[in-house]
């Protein structure tokens, strides 16, 4: 009986030794590829985690692309504010009326600037408004510059950039002669009149 057990133990030891030798040979032969596979898998997982964190950051921390407007004239004084829903007195025409823009008093010949990028849609002159330029901007905004000199710097169809000089201030608006040299500035949002002073962040007591 002892002899049989001894023989079985010897067989088991031989098989165990053979298995270890086979495992050692496999590792020696394919160990490089196994290690390379582990490294590649680790790199892929790292990239996935970084991409996931980056996407979350982009969602929770958006950046603003809004461009602040340029002032249509510099160093001006607000002569008259915006009265779209109430009447104000026009001392030139001697009558009460609405005032769908703001009057910015400044010296004759002062440069007038486009408040934003846009396209010139109209350039015209009449007795009451003087020479005017109308510019359309992105988002349905339109700006109108009145009481300009006839020496305008743009024509219909021109592309203008924020801060480009488009004309000069004069006293061409005969309906507002008492205001002297000034820019009559109006704005529209999808053809609806809006307060230019509020848009340009100009404080006013009207």
C-alpha positions in Angstrom: 0.0 0.0 0.0 2.8 2.4 0.9 4.5 1.6 -2.3 1.4 2.4 -4.3 0.9 5.8 -2.5 4.5 6.6 -3.1 4.2 5.9 -6.8 1.0 8.0 -7.1 2.8 10.9 -5.3 5.7 10.7 -7.6 3.4 10.7 -10.6 1.5 13.8 -9.2 4.8 15.6 -8.6 5.9 14.9 -12.2 2.6 16.1 -13.6 2.7 19.2 -11.5 6.3 19.9 -12.5 5.4 19.4 -16.2 2.4 21.9 -15.8 4.7 24.5 -14.3 7.2 24.0 -17.0 4.5 24.4 -19.7 3.2 27.6 -18.0 6.7 29.0 -17.8 7.3 28.2 -21.5 4.0 29.9 -22.4 4.8 33.0 -20.4 8.3 33.2 -21.9 6.9 32.8 -25.4 3.8 35.1 -25.1 4.5 37.2 -22.1 5.6 40.2 -24.2 2.3 40.2 -26.1 0.3 39.8 -22.9 2.1 42.8 -21.3 1.6 44.8 -24.5 -2.1 44.0 -24.5 -2.5 45.1 -20.9 -0.7 48.4 -21.6 -2.9 49.1 -24.7 -6.1 48.3 -22.7 -5.0 50.7 -19.9 -4.3 53.5 -22.4 -7.7 53.0 -24.0 -9.5 53.2 -20.7 -7.5 56.3 -19.7 -8.5 58.1 -23.0 -12.2 57.1 -22.5 -12.2 58.6 -18.9 -10.5 61.8 -20.1 -13.0 62.2 -22.9 -15.9 61.7 -20.6 -14.7 64.3 -18.1 -14.0 66.8 -20.9 -17.6 66.3 -22.3 -19.0 66.9 -18.8 -17.0 70.1 -18.4 -18.1 71.4 -21.8 -21.8 70.9 -20.9 -21.6 72.4 -17.4 -19.4 75.4 -18.3 -20.5 76.9 -21.6 -18.7 80.0 -22.8 -20.5 83.2 -23.9 -20.1 84.4 -27.5 -22.1 87.6 -27.2 -20.3 90.6 -28.7 -20.8 94.0 -26.9 -21.9 96.8 -29.2 -19.6 99.7 -30.2 -20.9 103.2 -29.4 -22.3 104.9 -32.5 -20.6 108.2 -31.5 -17.9 108.9 -28.9 -17.9 111.6 -26.2 -21.6 112.4 -26.8 -24.3 113.8 -24.5 -27.8 112.3 -24.4 -30.0 115.1 -25.6 -33.3 113.3 -25.8 -34.2 109.8 -24.8 -36.6 107.1 -26.1 -40.3 107.8 -26.0 -42.1 105.1 -27.9 -45.1 104.7 -25.6 -45.5 108.3 -24.4 -45.4 111.8 -25.9 -42.5 114.3 -25.6 -42.4 117.9 -26.9 -40.6 118.6 -30.2 -39.5 122.3 -29.8 -38.7 122.5 -33.5 -42.1 121.4 -34.8 -43.9 122.9 -31.8 -45.8 119.7 -31.2 -46.1 116.6 -28.9 -45.0 113.3 -30.4 -43.3 110.0 -29.8 -39.6 109.7 -30.2 -38.5 106.3 -31.6 -34.8 106.7 -31.0 -32.3 108.7 -29.0 -30.5 111.9 -29.8 -26.8 112.0 -29.1 -25.5 115.5 -29.1 -21.9 115.9 -30.4 -19.8 118.2 -32.5 -20.5 118.6 -36.2 -18.3 116.3 -38.3 -17.9 113.7 -35.5 -17.4 110.2 -36.8 -20.4 107.7 -36.7 -19.6 104.1 -36.1 -21.4 100.8 -36.9 -22.3 99.3 -33.5 -21.9 95.7 -34.7 -21.0 93.6 -37.8 -23.6 93.8 -40.5 -24.8 94.7 -44.0 -25.9 98.1 -45.2 -29.5 97.8 -46.3 -30.4 101.4 -47.0 -28.8 104.9 -47.5 -31.3 107.7 -48.1 -32.0 111.4 -47.4 -35.2 113.3 -46.7 -36.2 116.7 -45.4 -37.3 115.6 -41.9 -34.7 112.9 -41.1 -31.7 114.2 -43.0 -29.2 111.6 -44.4 -29.7 108.1 -42.9 -28.0 104.8 -43.0 -29.7 101.5 -42.1 -27.6 98.4 -41.2 -28.9 94.9 -40.6 -27.1 92.7 -38.0 -27.3 89.0 -37.0 -30.2 87.9 -34.8 -32.8 90.2 -36.4 -31.3 93.4 -35.1 -31.3 96.6 -37.2 -29.6 99.9 -36.4 -30.5 103.3 -38.0 -28.3 106.3 -38.0 -29.9 109.7 -38.8 -29.0 113.4 -39.2 -25.8 112.5 -41.0 -23.8 114.6 -43.5 -24.2 113.7 -47.1 -20.6 112.4 -47.2 -21.4 108.8 -46.1 -18.7 106.2 -46.2 -20.8 103.2 -47.2 -23.3 102.1 -49.8 -26.1 99.6 -50.0 -24.8 96.0 -49.9 -21.5 96.9 -48.1 -20.4 94.6 -45.3 -19.4 96.6 -42.2 -17.6 95.5 -39.0 -18.1 96.6 -35.5 -16.5 100.0 -35.0 -16.2 100.9 -38.7 -16.7 104.6 -39.6 -19.9 104.9 -41.7 -20.5 108.6 -41.8 -20.3 111.9 -39.8 -22.7 113.9 -37.6 -24.5 117.0 -39.0 -27.6 119.1 -38.5 -29.4 117.6 -41.5 -32.5 116.5 -39.6 -34.8 119.5 -40.1 -37.4 118.0 -37.8 -34.9 118.3 -34.9 -33.1 121.6 -35.7 -33.3 122.8 -32.1 -31.1 119.8 -31.0 -28.2 121.2 -33.1 -25.6 118.7 -34.3 -26.5 115.3 -33.2 -27.0 111.6 -34.2 -30.5 110.4 -34.2 -30.0 106.7 -33.4 -32.8 104.0 -33.6 -32.8 100.3 -33.2 -35.2 97.5 -34.1 -35.4 93.8 -33.0 -37.2 91.8 -35.8 -38.8 95.1 -37.0 -40.0 95.9 -33.5 -38.8 99.2 -32.1 -36.5 98.9 -29.0 -34.8 101.4 -26.7 -31.3 102.1 -28.0 -30.2 103.6 -24.7 -31.1 100.3 -22.9 -29.3 98.2 -25.5 -26.2 100.4 -25.4 -26.4 100.6 -21.6 -26.6 104.4 -21.6 -28.1 105.8 -18.4 -31.0 108.2 -19.0 -33.6 110.2 -17.1 -35.2 111.1 -20.5 
